[in-house]
């Protein structure tokens, strides 16, 4: 699950209430691990661009702190690029170009459509790389991270442009699940990019007592 940084203290209080009391906190490479008295655990992963802090108050403060993020959302011929300062979108551009849909036809027709689609996708990726270079490269030195979303293969093809190496180096492991990029989708992606990702594991069920009775 993804939890907004401002909601994190309330979420932790709820986790403690559901699982028998205040959890023990263990620092991890990704952030912090909460160990509840009943055996439940919660992995709290630092959001993109935030420093990894291994004590709970420091982790929450780091997650809440404003930072500048680059955003790149791409699917087929659609791309949305932006710069977010904290939770505000301060620069953005959306571009949509047609890419031939897959065809069910067979034989030469299918191959012709496949080649056309590949050429259109390559051209769209080139235009998208131009857009990313124009909008994001001037901010590269000030970005805490580049957060991408959409289709991984399309994003990879855009960032393969050698001009974008400084941005590719800032790319977060997180890939946002977004629909076809539009301005509203780009605005909504800011919250997802800033969220703390949490993985909860419930306690293992107690073993049945009769398994340990002598036969």
Secondary structure, DSSP 4 states (H G I P E B T S, - for coil): -EE-GGGHHHHHHHHHHHTTSPPEEEEETTEEEEE-TTS-EEEEEPPTTSPP-SSHHHHHHHHHS--EEEEEEEETTEEEEEEEETTEEEEEEEEE---PPP----HHHHHHHHHHHHHHHHHHHHHHHHHHHHHHGGGGGG-SEEEEEE-HHHHHHHHTSGGGHHHHTTEEEEEE--SS--HHHHHHHHHHHHPEEEEEEPPPPPPPGGGGS--
